[in-house]
Amino acid sequence: MDFPEHHPTSTGEFIVTEDVINDYNEWGFILVINLLDKQEIELLRETIETDDGIQGACDGRADGEQRKIRVTVWKNAIDDVTGMIARSEKIAGTFQKLLNDEVYHYHGKLIMKDAKTGGAHIWHQDYGYWYNNGFLFPDLGTVFIPIDDADRENGCLKFIPKSHKAGRIEHLIVGGQAGADTERVAYLQDALGLCHVEMKAGDVLFFHSNLLHRSEQNHSERRRWAYLIAYCAKSNTPPEVDFRTRYSHLDLVPNSAIKECQPAVPTRESRGFFSQADISASLKGLRAIH
Ligand SMILES: O=C(O)CCC(=O)C(=O)O
């Protein structure tokens, strides 16, 4: 199914017009073509590939379909390229306008869907997990930044467009993941259709925490890695906070900071990696199906 695409200006800024906000509210996502330029993506790729902390803290999350997806999650937007992207006007500033509130950095995440072995993400809403972490409202969202081209062959994202309007759907544990009630998903897919969101490295997707999404296993020869940033509206800070969910003011930076920042030497403490137990906490209270 076709869906709207958006574009930055010739100077690389992204203007969040009323049409952009309407598309986000209507479709549950917006795709911005080439929001990060070649140099910015190259800097991001290099940082992610060479950061021993990010690579070392990675865990496997079973997909219930005999494979695992490799994932690293961390709390803090530090002073390196990952953090500058997360704090930039064109990324964080855009989400502030989409959520109509100050946003804070809920977490950063690297999803490594490796060539030939990469696992699937089953149908879910992010709020299917995050509800269990104490957020009272779905006023959160994710930015998805592929650092490799993502297409149907290597497991691009698939959305059920407009499904965020259905509200939170019951989730069950499948493998190491939370999966949305499969019958509901089938009905919603019949009613609303399906979008394959094929993206080039540099394209950026912003999506609502209740939008149903999944991605298939990677049987191709090409890896599909992606950097994801989750933001929460300040007004949605949970009443009972822990280190994973707590509010911390995010100082936005101009887009130029992405290229100008010095390579940082992050420590485990500065990034604040989530342990497997932290990640699994989002599954608490969900029934398991085997
Ligand atoms: O990278 C993907 O394929 C999907 C990631 C995702 O949905 C998640 O981490 O919640």
The ligand as an SDF file (V2000), in Angstrom:
LIG
                    3D

 10  9  0  0  0  0  0  0  0  0999 V2000
   14.0530   -3.5860   13.8680 O   0  0  0  0  0  0  0  0  0  0  0  0
   12.9760   -4.1500   13.7030 C   0  0  0  0  0  0  0  0  0  0  0  0
   12.8000   -4.9350   12.7970 O   0  0  0  0  0  0  0  0  0  0  0  0
   11.8110   -3.8780   14.6170 C   0  0  0  0  0  0  0  0  0  0  0  0
   12.2470   -3.3660   15.9280 C   0  0  0  0  0  0  0  0  0  0  0  0
   11.1150   -3.2440   16.8690 C   0  0  0  0  0  0  0  0  0  0  0  0
    9.9820   -3.3030   16.4930 O   0  0  0  0  0  0  0  0  0  0  0  0
   11.3720   -3.0550   18.2890 C   0  0  0  0  0  0  0  0  0  0  0  0
   12.5300   -3.0600   18.7130 O   0  0  0  0  0  0  0  0  0  0  0  0
   10.3920   -2.8890   19.0400 O   0  0  0  0  0  0  0  0  0  0  0  0
  1  2  2  0
  2  3  1  0
  2  4  1  0
  4  5  1  0
  5  6  1  0
  6  7  2  0
  6  8  1  0
  8  9  2  0
  8 10  1  0
M  END
$$$$
